[in-house]
Amino acid sequence: MSVPPEVASYGAPAGVIHDIGYRRYDGPRLSRGYILRSLFVQSLRSTYGLGRTAKSKILPFLLGAVMVLPAGILVAVTIALKPENPLVPYTRYAIFTQAVIGIFAAAQAPQLFSRDLRFRTITLYFSRPLVRLDYVVAKYGALVASLFILMAVPLVLMYVGALLAKYPFGSQTKGFLEGLAGIAILALILAGIAAVIAALTTRRGFGVAAIITVLTVSYAGSNLVGVILSEQGQQGAAGYAGLFSPVTLVDGVQVIALGAQSSGAVPPPDGALGTVAYLLVTAVVVVGAFGLLLLRYRKVAAS
């Protein structure tokens, strides 16, 4: 590189420009949808510890094993004894294993929502062409999908066992599809509640404790109020107590919309008013939780 005479005359050191090979990216630009799908897949894998340390895999896979074990025992008993009907209907299995499902939701929701806020990695997401809606859709969708998988695997095992036991294909398929519909609704509700709670705190421990507390207290309180009202002869009012817990709410929707047998202490009320109430509350919880998540992340600074 040549040095201007006026610089050389003062004895200033000559400047040097190094070409270190940087060049602009001229490859294909991936779409917004690709970013959303990538974040969804990465988040879904994260809920089961995939791509993380071995320690992170212990709890989700342990809970998965606990979910599958009763179904495996039911299948073995069904094939061996061949009772007139399957021992546990598909729509009731998730209700019976709600404690395991709640622990999974409580453990994984903070992993998806609290950590990004605590370590401020959320600012890295929003510094890219990723809008807040896409972030919420990907994270919420991943939590819903992980819960659905957790609940669907034992149902699939029970369905295969019922077919091996020579139960009627039509009735078993119908019951299996109704069970899948029920756990899909339960996954939407549990994921929404757990995600909102997790997004309100940057401390994972607080989030886990708060989610478990909300699920446990709401379920116990709902059943207790329903039983008290029922014993006082107020059967109609007792049926509406199920609206105040995610599990009893879904159980009521299954009874109303799918004709399932109630697993709660008090069944949902009969009639159009009870049907509208349960379906409306379900929609409000799902849509409301998603809206609260959007509102929460609109307040997060991008820098």
C-alpha positions in Angstrom: 0.0 0.0 0.0 1.4 3.4 -1.0 1.8 6.1 1.7 0.8 9.7 0.8 3.9 12.0 0.8 2.5 14.3 3.5 2.2 11.3 5.9 5.6 9.9 5.1 7.2 13.3 5.6 6.1 13.4 9.3 7.5 9.9 9.9 4.0 8.4 10.7 3.9 4.6 10.5 2.5 3.4 7.3 -1.1 1.9 7.4 -1.7 -1.7 6.3 -5.1 -3.2 5.2 -5.4 -6.9 5.7 -7.8 -9.0 3.6 -8.9 -11.7 6.0 -11.4 -13.2 3.7 -14.8 -11.9 5.1 -17.5 -11.7 2.5 -21.2 -11.0 2.5 -23.6 -14.0 2.6 -25.1 -14.5 -0.8 -26.9 -17.8 -0.3 -30.7 -18.3 -0.1 -32.6 -16.4 2.6 -34.8 -18.7 4.6 -38.4 -17.7 5.3 -40.1 -16.6 8.5 -41.9 -20.0 8.5 -38.5 -21.8 8.6 -37.5 -19.8 11.7 -40.8 -20.6 13.4 -40.5 -24.4 12.6 -36.9 -24.5 13.8 -37.7 -22.8 17.1 -40.7 -25.2 17.5 -38.6 -28.3 16.9 -35.8 -27.1 19.1 -38.2 -26.3 21.9 -40.0 -29.7 21.6 -36.7 -31.5 21.7 -35.7 -29.5 24.7 -38.8 -30.6 26.7 -37.5 -34.2 26.6 -33.9 -33.2 27.2 -32.8 -34.0 23.6 -29.8 -31.9 22.6 -29.2 -31.2 26.3 -27.2 -32.9 29.1 -27.9 -36.4 30.2 -29.2 -35.0 33.5 -31.9 -33.1 31.6 -33.3 -36.3 30.1 -33.8 -38.1 33.4 -37.1 -36.4 34.6 -39.0 -36.3 31.3 -38.1 -39.9 30.4 -38.8 -41.1 33.9 -42.3 -39.4 33.8 -42.8 -41.0 30.4 -42.1 -44.4 31.8 -44.4 -43.8 34.7 -47.2 -42.9 32.2 -46.6 -46.0 30.1 -46.2 -48.5 33.0 -49.9 -48.6 34.0 -51.0 -48.9 30.4 -48.6 -51.8 29.9 -50.1 -53.6 33.0 -53.6 -53.0 31.7 -52.7 -54.5 28.4 -51.1 -57.5 30.0 -54.2 -58.1 32.2 -56.6 -57.5 29.3 -54.9 -60.0 27.0 -54.5 -62.6 29.8 -58.0 -62.3 31.4 -60.0 -61.0 28.4 -62.7 -59.1 30.4 -65.9 -58.2 28.7 -64.8 -54.6 28.2 -61.4 -52.9 28.6 -60.6 -52.1 32.2 -60.0 -48.3 31.7 -61.7 -46.2 29.0 -59.4 -44.2 26.8 -61.0 -40.9 28.0 -60.2 -41.6 31.6 -56.6 -42.6 31.5 -55.2 -39.1 31.5 -57.5 -38.2 34.4 -56.2 -41.0 36.5 -52.5 -40.1 35.7 -53.0 -36.3 36.1 -50.4 -36.0 38.8 -47.6 -37.2 36.4 -48.9 -35.0 33.6 -49.0 -32.0 36.0 -45.4 -32.6 37.1 -44.2 -32.8 33.5 -46.0 -29.5 32.7 -44.6 -27.8 35.8 -41.0 -29.0 35.0 -40.9 -28.1 31.3 -42.9 -24.9 31.1 -40.2 -22.9 33.0 -37.6 -24.6 30.8 -39.2 -23.1 27.7 -40.3 -19.7 29.1 -38.4 -18.7 32.2 -34.8 -19.4 31.1 -34.9 -17.1 28.1 -36.1 -14.3 30.3 -33.7 -15.0 33.1 -30.6 -15.1 31.0 -31.9 -12.5 28.5 -31.4 -14.8 25.5 -34.9 -13.5 24.5 -33.2 -10.4 23.2 -31.2 -12.5 20.8 -34.4 -14.0 19.4 -36.0 -10.7 18.9 -32.8 -9.2 17.3 -33.5 -11.5 14.3 -36.5 -11.4 12.0 -38.6 -13.3 14.5 -41.7 -11.5 15.7 -43.2 -12.0 19.1 -46.2 -13.9 17.8 -43.9 -16.5 16.2 -42.0 -16.9 19.4 -45.2 -17.5 21.4 -46.6 -19.8 18.8 -43.5 -21.9 18.7 -43.0 -22.2 22.4 -46.6 -22.7 23.3 -47.0 -25.2 20.4 -43.9 -27.1 21.6 -45.3 -27.4 25.2 -48.7 -28.6 23.9 -47.1 -31.1 21.6 -44.8 -32.5 24.3 -47.8 -33.0 26.7 -49.9 -34.6 23.9 -47.1 -37.0 23.2 -46.7 -37.9 26.9 -50.4 -38.7 27.1 -50.9 -40.3 23.6 -48.2 -43.0 23.9 -50.0 -45.0 26.6 -53.3 -44.6 24.7 -51.7 -46.1 21.6 -50.4 -49.0 23.7 -53.8 -49.6 25.1 -55.4 -49.4 21.7 -52.9 -52.0 20.3 -53.5 -54.2 23.3 -57.3 -54.0 22.8 -57.0 -55.1 19.2 -54.7 -57.9 20.2 -57.3 -59.0 22.7 -59.8 -59.2 19.8 -62.1 -56.4 21.0 -64.3 -54.9 18.2 -62.2 -52.7 15.9 -65.0 -50.1 15.4 -65.8 -49.5 19.0 -62.1 -49.4 20.0 -61.2 -47.0 17.3 -64.0 -44.7 18.2 -63.0 -44.8 21.9 -59.3 -44.3 21.0 -60.1 -41.2 18.8 -62.3 -39.8 21.6 -59.4 -40.3 24.0 -57.0 -38.4 21.6 -59.5 -35.6 21.4 -59.7 -35.4 25.2 -55.9 -35.3 25.7 -55.6 -32.7 23.0 -57.9 -30.4 24.9 -56.1 -31.1 28.1 -52.8 -30.4 26.6 -54.0 -27.0 25.3 -55.3 -26.0 28.7 -52.4 -27.3 30.8 -49.8 -25.8 28.5 -51.6 -22.4 28.5 -51.8 -22.2 32.3 -48.3 -23.5 32.9 -46.8 -21.2 30.2 -48.5 -18.1 31.6 -47.3 -18.8 35.1 -43.7 -19.7 33.9 -43.5 -16.5 31.8 -44.3 -14.3 34.9 -41.1 -15.3 36.7 -37.5 -15.7 35.8 -36.8 -18.2 38.6 -37.5 -21.8 37.5 -38.0 -23.0 41.0 -40.7 -20.5 41.6 -42.4 -21.3 38.4 -42.4 -25.1 39.1 -43.8 -24.6 42.6 -46.5 -22.1 41.4 -47.7 -24.4 38.6 -48.0 -27.4 40.8 -49.7 -25.4 43.5 -52.3 -24.0 41.0 -53.1 -27.4 39.5 -53.3 -29.2 42.9 -55.3 -26.6 44.7 -57.7 -26.0 41.8 -58.4 -29.7 41.5 -58.9 -30.4 45.2 -61.0 -27.2 45.7 -63.2 -28.0 42.7 -63.9 -31.5 43.9 -64.5 -30.4 47.4 -66.9 -27.7 46.5 -68.7 -30.1 44.2 -69.1 -32.7 46.9 -70.3 -30.2 49.5 -72.9 -28.7 47.1 -74.0 -32.2 46.1 -74.5 -33.3 49.8 -76.6 -30.2 50.3 -78.9 -31.3 47.5 -77.7 -28.7 45.0 -76.9 -31.1 42.2 -77.2 -28.4 39.5 -74.8 -26.0 41.1 -72.4 -28.9 42.1 -71.9 -29.7 38.4 -70.5 -26.3 37.7 -67.7 -26.7 40.3 -65.8 -28.6 37.6 -65.2 -25.3 35.7 -62.6 -24.2 38.2 -60.0 -26.9 37.6 -58.2 -27.8 34.3 -58.7 -31.6 34.8 -62.3 -31.5 35.9 -63.0 -29.0 33.1 -61.7 -31.4 30.5 -63.5 -34.3 32.1 -66.7 -32.3 31.8 -66.1 -31.5 28.2 -65.5 -35.2 27.5 -68.8 -36.1 29.1 -70.7 -33.4 27.3 -69.1 -33.5 23.9 -67.9 -37.1 23.6 -70.4 -39.0 25.8 -67.6 -40.3 28.0 -68.1 -41.5 31.6 -67.3 -38.9 34.2 -64.2 -39.4 36.3 -64.9 -36.6 38.7 -66.6 -36.6 42.1 -69.6 -34.8 40.6 -70.6 -35.0 36.9 -71.2 -31.9 34.8 -74.8 -30.6 34.7 -77.2 -31.7 32.0 -78.8 -29.4 29.5 -77.8 -26.7 27.1 -76.6 -24.2 29.8 -74.1 -26.7 31.2 -72.8 -27.6 27.7 -72.3 -23.9 26.8 -70.6 -23.1 30.1 -68.0 -25.9 29.8 -67.3 -25.3 26.1 -67.1 -21.5 26.6 -64.8 -21.7 29.7 -62.5 -24.1 27.7 -62.3 -21.7 24.8 -61.7 -18.7 27.2 -58.9 -20.5 29.0 -57.0 -21.5 25.9 -57.5 -18.2 24.0 -56.9 -16.1 27.2 -53.7 -17.9 28.0 -52.4 -17.4 24.5 -53.4 -13.7 24.7 -51.7 -13.2 28.0 -48.5 -14.8 26.6 -48.5 -12.3 23.7 -49.1 -9.4 26.1 -46.2 -10.6 28.3 -43.7 -10.7 25.5 -44.8 -7.4 24.0 -43.3 -5.9 27.1 -40.0 -7.6 26.7 -37.3 -5.2 25.3 -35.5 -6.3 22.2 -32.2 -4.9 23.3 
